[in-house]
């Protein structure tokens, strides 16, 4: 029996989900893409070996960024492009999380709230790092938005992978941070809270927030101000993990976070009787692996909570890593650290999809798995034609 996939759950229970609720067109598109991914619905191609006669039929991917099957090559290409920006310094992993009280507001205002999350987190890191009482330097970091917890419920947070040191404010020297300490998390958390809520109030005053359903009462100014005051009274969570073992460790670690989707097919266990079981880590219990069981309709609902707005950028670069600084300040930092300049093999010359995949993964998908000779590729024939019947035979 083939492994269970998110697409299987959509196929089996998508119609019932649509019947039970009004499904936004964007959610419909995600479901349709995932169901059709790597099936005959999207067309494909036939690879044949003239030496041994081996035939392989491959169907096209949907390329939807929410699809669990479409991220591996994107991840590899993205990481290869980032390799040349790594510096030979310690890196720290900092996570900024908003309180659960904001989840309902975030769900109705994804683009606005997630942009505020990025803005507040990035400005906080840059400001505290520049403060002479802390590091007194300009750091560089990559921020990655995740909106899910292990149980698929909404849990917006930003992962930041930051240099453990930075370029001095005058630009003439590298300021090294402590080996086991980045920046004080309590200071980060307080500034993050203040910036986030200030930008949230600004968005409210500008009429950019929508309140419906559970949040409808917040449309009243007095209720919204009371809501914000309660959030100021809470302790917000910023977590800094110990430093990585080196730039290559950072490189591998980033691959675990950049092109993730809400749940991978590998975490799915079974679907039967209208229920879905999947594996999760319970971080409140020492990250022990446990099994969650929910209805298939609830699984679909939770999965679609994490659909991002169209063209929303969920991986962003700041400080030394910002695009405007790559050819200037980042190169200055590289020179001060005596770091060699990496070249990106993907930029040497235009390459085919198969060549890029081979360069990035070490797997030559155009080599015959039987005899090792080169496979010849041609488009998949239209169905119900003599050629198609010959291929399928």
C-alpha positions as CSV (number, residue, x, y, z in Angstrom):
1,X,0.0,0.0,0.0
2,X,1.5,3.4,-1.0
3,X,2.3,5.9,1.7
4,X,-0.5,8.3,2.7
5,X,-0.3,11.8,1.2
6,X,-2.1,15.1,1.9
7,X,-3.5,14.7,-1.7
8,X,-5.2,11.4,-0.7
9,X,-7.0,13.2,2.1
10,X,-8.1,16.0,-0.2
11,X,-9.4,13.4,-2.8
12,X,-11.3,11.4,-0.3
13,X,-12.8,14.2,1.8
14,X,-12.5,17.4,-0.3
15,X,-16.1,17.2,-1.6
16,X,-17.5,16.8,2.0
17,X,-15.4,19.7,3.2
18,X,-16.7,21.9,0.4
19,X,-20.3,20.8,1.2
20,X,-19.8,21.6,4.9
21,X,-18.5,25.2,4.5
22,X,-17.9,28.0,2.1
23,X,-14.4,27.5,0.7
24,X,-12.5,30.6,-0.5
25,X,-11.3,30.4,-4.1
26,X,-7.7,30.6,-3.0
27,X,-8.2,27.6,-0.8
28,X,-9.9,25.8,-3.6
29,X,-6.9,26.4,-5.8
30,X,-4.5,25.0,-3.3
31,X,-6.6,21.8,-2.9
32,X,-6.9,21.5,-6.7
33,X,-3.2,21.9,-7.2
34,X,-2.2,19.4,-4.5
35,X,-4.7,16.8,-5.8
36,X,-3.4,17.1,-9.4
37,X,0.3,17.3,-8.6
38,X,2.3,14.6,-10.4
39,X,-0.8,13.1,-12.0
40,X,-1.8,12.8,-15.6
41,X,-4.0,15.9,-15.1
42,X,-0.9,18.1,-15.4
43,X,0.7,16.2,-18.3
44,X,4.2,14.9,-18.2
45,X,6.9,13.2,-20.2
46,X,8.3,9.8,-21.1
47,X,12.0,8.9,-20.6
48,X,13.3,6.0,-22.7
49,X,16.6,4.2,-22.9
50,X,17.7,3.2,-26.4
51,X,20.2,0.8,-25.0
52,X,18.1,-1.5,-22.7
53,X,14.6,-0.4,-23.6
54,X,13.7,0.9,-20.1
55,X,10.7,3.3,-20.1
56,X,9.8,5.7,-17.3
57,X,6.7,7.9,-17.2
58,X,6.9,11.1,-15.1
59,X,4.0,13.6,-14.5
60,X,4.5,17.3,-13.9
61,X,4.5,19.0,-10.5
62,X,1.9,21.6,-9.5
63,X,4.6,24.0,-8.1
64,X,2.3,25.3,-5.5
65,X,4.3,26.5,-2.5
66,X,1.8,24.8,-0.2
67,X,2.3,21.4,-1.8
68,X,4.3,18.9,0.3
69,X,5.8,17.3,-2.9
70,X,7.0,20.4,-4.7
71,X,9.6,21.9,-2.3
72,X,12.8,19.8,-2.6
73,X,14.3,21.3,-5.7
74,X,13.2,24.8,-4.7
75,X,14.9,24.3,-1.4
76,X,18.1,23.0,-3.0
77,X,18.3,25.9,-5.4
78,X,17.5,28.5,-2.7
79,X,20.2,27.1,-0.4
80,X,22.8,27.0,-3.2
81,X,22.1,30.7,-3.9
82,X,22.5,31.5,-0.2
83,X,25.8,29.6,0.3
84,X,27.8,32.5,-1.0
85,X,26.4,34.8,1.6
86,X,27.5,32.6,4.6
87,X,30.3,34.1,6.8
88,X,32.8,32.0,8.9
89,X,31.3,33.1,12.2
90,X,28.9,31.6,14.8
91,X,25.2,31.8,13.9
92,X,22.3,32.0,16.3
93,X,18.7,30.9,15.9
94,X,16.2,33.3,17.3
95,X,12.4,32.7,17.3
96,X,9.8,35.5,17.7
97,X,6.3,34.3,18.6
98,X,3.1,36.3,19.0
99,X,0.6,35.3,21.7
100,X,-2.3,33.0,20.9
101,X,-4.7,35.8,21.6
102,X,-3.7,37.3,18.3
103,X,-4.4,34.2,16.2
104,X,-8.0,35.1,15.3
105,X,-7.0,38.6,14.2
106,X,-4.1,37.2,12.2
107,X,-6.3,34.7,10.5
108,X,-8.6,37.5,9.2
109,X,-5.7,39.8,8.4
110,X,-2.9,37.5,7.3
111,X,-0.9,39.9,5.1
112,X,-1.1,42.8,7.5
113,X,-0.3,40.9,10.6
114,X,2.4,38.7,9.1
115,X,4.1,41.8,7.7
116,X,4.0,43.4,11.1
117,X,5.5,40.3,12.6
118,X,8.4,40.5,10.1
119,X,8.8,44.2,10.7
120,X,8.7,44.1,14.5
121,X,11.1,41.1,14.7
122,X,13.7,42.5,12.2
123,X,13.7,46.0,13.6
124,X,14.1,44.6,17.1
125,X,17.1,42.5,16.2
126,X,18.8,45.2,14.3
127,X,18.2,47.9,17.0
128,X,19.4,45.8,19.9
129,X,22.4,44.6,18.0
130,X,23.4,48.2,17.0
131,X,23.1,49.3,20.7
132,X,26.6,49.9,22.1
133,X,25.4,48.5,25.4
134,X,25.0,45.1,23.6
135,X,26.9,44.3,20.4
136,X,27.3,47.8,18.8
137,X,27.3,46.4,15.3
138,X,25.2,45.7,12.2
139,X,24.4,42.0,12.0
140,X,22.9,40.0,9.1
141,X,20.1,37.5,9.3
142,X,17.5,35.6,7.3
143,X,13.9,35.5,8.7
144,X,11.5,32.7,7.8
145,X,7.8,32.8,8.6
146,X,6.1,29.6,9.9
147,X,2.4,29.8,10.8
148,X,1.8,26.3,12.2
149,X,2.4,24.3,15.3
150,X,3.0,20.5,15.3
151,X,-0.8,19.9,15.6
152,X,-1.4,22.1,12.6
153,X,-3.2,24.8,14.6
154,X,-2.4,28.4,13.8
155,X,0.9,29.5,15.5
156,X,2.5,32.4,13.7
157,X,6.2,32.8,14.4
158,X,9.4,33.9,12.7
159,X,12.7,31.9,12.7
160,X,15.7,34.2,12.4
161,X,19.2,32.8,11.7
162,X,21.6,35.6,12.6
163,X,25.3,36.2,12.5
164,X,26.9,36.0,16.0
165,X,28.7,39.3,15.4
166,X,28.5,42.2,13.0
167,X,30.2,44.9,11.0
168,X,31.2,47.9,13.2
169,X,29.0,51.0,12.8
170,X,31.9,52.8,11.1
171,X,32.3,49.8,8.7
172,X,36.0,49.3,9.4
173,X,36.1,46.2,11.6
174,X,34.3,43.0,12.5
175,X,32.8,43.0,16.0
176,X,32.6,39.4,17.4
177,X,29.9,38.5,19.8
178,X,30.2,36.1,22.7
179,X,30.6,32.4,21.7
180,X,27.6,31.2,23.7
181,X,25.4,34.3,24.0
182,X,23.7,36.4,21.4
183,X,21.5,39.1,22.7
184,X,19.4,39.3,25.9
185,X,16.0,37.7,25.1
186,X,14.1,39.6,27.7
187,X,15.2,42.9,26.1
188,X,14.4,41.5,22.7
189,X,10.9,40.4,23.9
190,X,10.0,43.7,25.4
191,X,11.0,45.7,22.3
192,X,9.4,43.2,20.0
193,X,6.1,43.5,22.0
194,X,6.2,47.2,21.9
195,X,7.0,47.5,18.2
196,X,4.4,44.8,17.2
197,X,1.6,46.4,19.1
198,X,2.5,49.9,17.9
199,X,2.3,48.8,14.3
200,X,-0.9,46.9,15.0
201,X,-2.5,50.1,16.4
202,X,-1.2,52.0,13.4
203,X,-2.9,49.5,11.1
204,X,-6.1,49.7,13.0
205,X,-6.1,53.5,12.8
206,X,-5.5,53.3,9.1
207,X,-8.5,51.0,8.6
208,X,-6.3,48.2,7.4
209,X,-7.7,45.5,9.8
210,X,-10.8,43.5,9.2
211,X,-12.9,42.1,12.1
212,X,-15.5,39.4,11.5
213,X,-16.8,36.4,13.4
214,X,-15.0,36.0,16.7
215,X,-13.2,39.3,16.3
216,X,-16.2,41.4,15.3
217,X,-16.4,43.2,18.7
218,X,-12.8,44.5,18.1
219,X,-14.1,46.8,15.4
220,X,-15.2,49.1,18.3
221,X,-12.3,51.4,19.2
222,X,-12.7,51.0,23.0
223,X,-12.8,47.2,22.7
224,X,-9.7,47.2,20.5
225,X,-7.8,49.4,22.9
226,X,-8.7,47.1,25.8
227,X,-7.5,44.2,23.7
228,X,-4.2,45.8,23.0
229,X,-3.7,46.8,26.7
230,X,-4.2,43.2,27.7
231,X,-1.5,42.2,25.2
232,X,0.9,44.7,26.7
233,X,0.4,43.1,30.0
234,X,1.5,39.6,28.7
235,X,5.0,38.4,28.6
236,X,5.9,37.7,24.9
237,X,8.2,34.9,24.0
238,X,11.5,35.3,22.2
239,X,13.7,32.3,22.2
240,X,17.4,32.1,21.3
241,X,19.0,28.7,20.8
242,X,22.7,27.9,21.3
243,X,25.0,28.8,18.4
244,X,25.5,26.5,15.4
245,X,28.7,24.5,14.9
246,X,29.7,26.5,11.8
247,X,28.6,28.0,8.5
248,X,28.0,24.6,6.9
249,X,25.9,23.5,9.8
250,X,23.8,26.7,9.3
251,X,23.5,25.8,5.7
252,X,22.1,22.4,6.4
253,X,19.9,23.8,9.2
254,X,18.3,26.4,7.0
255,X,17.2,23.6,4.6
256,X,15.0,22.3,7.4
257,X,13.1,25.6,7.6
258,X,13.0,27.5,4.4
259,X,10.6,25.6,2.1
260,X,8.6,23.7,4.7
261,X,4.8,23.4,4.4
262,X,2.3,22.9,7.3
263,X,2.9,19.2,7.4
264,X,5.0,16.8,5.3
265,X,3.6,13.6,3.9
266,X,6.1,11.7,6.0
267,X,4.3,12.6,9.2
268,X,1.0,11.1,8.0
269,X,0.2,7.7,9.5
270,X,-3.3,6.6,8.4
271,X,-6.7,7.7,7.2
272,X,-9.7,5.5,8.0
273,X,-13.3,5.9,9.1
274,X,-13.2,9.6,8.3
275,X,-10.3,10.2,10.7
276,X,-6.7,11.1,10.1
277,X,-3.7,10.2,12.3
278,X,-0.4,12.0,12.1
279,X,2.8,12.2,14.1
280,X,3.7,15.3,16.1
281,X,6.3,16.5,18.6
282,X,5.0,17.6,21.9
283,X,7.4,20.4,22.9
284,X,5.6,20.8,26.3
285,X,6.6,17.2,27.0
286,X,10.3,17.3,26.1
287,X,9.6,17.1,22.3
288,X,8.3,13.5,22.7
289,X,6.8,12.0,19.5
290,X,3.1,11.5,19.8
291,X,0.1,10.7,17.6
292,X,-2.7,13.2,17.0
293,X,-6.0,11.9,15.6
294,X,-8.6,14.3,14.2
295,X,-11.4,14.1,11.6
296,X,-10.5,14.4,8.0
297,X,-12.5,17.6,7.6
298,X,-10.7,19.1,10.6
299,X,-7.4,18.1,9.1
300,X,-8.3,19.9,5.9
301,X,-9.4,23.0,7.8
302,X,-6.2,23.1,9.8
303,X,-4.0,22.6,6.7
304,X,-5.7,25.4,4.8
305,X,-5.3,27.8,7.8
306,X,-1.7,28.1,6.6
307,X,-2.4,29.2,3.0
308,X,-0.4,32.4,2.5
309,X,-1.7,35.5,0.6
310,X,-0.8,35.5,-3.0
311,X,2.8,36.8,-3.7
312,X,3.5,37.1,0.0
313,X,7.2,36.8,0.7
314,X,7.8,34.4,3.6
315,X,11.6,34.4,3.5
316,X,13.3,37.8,4.0
317,X,16.8,39.0,4.5
318,X,18.0,41.9,6.7
319,X,21.1,43.8,7.7
320,X,24.2,42.5,6.0
321,X,22.1,39.9,4.2
322,X,19.6,42.4,2.7
323,X,19.8,42.5,-1.1
324,X,21.0,46.1,-1.1
325,X,24.0,45.2,1.2
326,X,25.2,42.0,-0.5
327,X,27.6,43.8,-2.8
328,X,28.7,46.3,-0.3
329,X,28.6,45.7,3.5
330,X,28.5,41.9,3.2
331,X,31.6,41.9,1.0
332,X,33.3,44.3,3.4
333,X,32.6,41.8,6.3
334,X,33.8,38.9,4.2
335,X,37.1,40.8,3.5
336,X,37.6,41.6,7.2
337,X,37.0,38.0,8.1
338,X,39.3,36.7,5.4
339,X,36.5,34.6,4.0
340,X,36.8,33.1,0.5
341,X,34.2,34.1,-2.0
342,X,31.9,31.3,-3.0
343,X,30.6,30.9,-6.5
344,X,27.2,29.6,-7.3
345,X,27.4,26.9,-9.9
346,X,23.8,27.5,-10.8
347,X,24.9,30.9,-12.2
348,X,27.8,29.8,-14.4
349,X,25.6,29.1,-17.4
350,X,21.9,28.4,-18.1
351,X,21.2,24.7,-17.2
352,X,18.4,22.3,-17.7
353,X,16.2,21.3,-14.8
354,X,17.9,17.9,-14.8
355,X,21.4,19.4,-14.7
356,X,20.4,21.7,-11.8
357,X,19.0,18.8,-9.9
358,X,22.1,16.8,-10.5
359,X,24.4,19.7,-9.3
360,X,22.3,20.3,-6.2
361,X,21.5,16.8,-5.1
362,X,24.2,14.6,-6.8
363,X,21.5,12.5,-8.4
364,X,21.4,12.2,-12.2
365,X,17.7,11.7,-13.0
366,X,18.5,11.4,-16.7
367,X,20.7,8.3,-16.2
368,X,18.9,5.0,-16.9
369,X,18.5,3.1,-13.6
370,X,19.2,-0.2,-15.3
371,X,22.2,0.4,-17.5
372,X,23.3,3.9,-16.6
373,X,23.1,5.2,-20.2
374,X,21.4,8.6,-20.9
375,X,17.7,8.6,-21.1
376,X,15.9,10.3,-24.0
377,X,12.9,12.5,-23.0
378,X,9.8,13.3,-25.0
379,X,6.4,14.8,-24.1
380,X,3.8,12.4,-22.8
381,X,1.4,11.5,-25.7
382,X,-2.2,12.6,-25.5
383,X,-4.5,9.9,-24.0
384,X,-6.4,7.5,-26.2
385,X,-3.8,7.6,-29.0
386,X,-1.9,4.6,-30.4
387,X,1.3,6.1,-29.1
388,X,-0.1,6.5,-25.6
389,X,-1.4,2.9,-25.5
390,X,2.1,1.7,-26.6
391,X,3.7,3.7,-23.9
392,X,1.3,2.4,-21.2
393,X,1.8,-1.1,-22.4
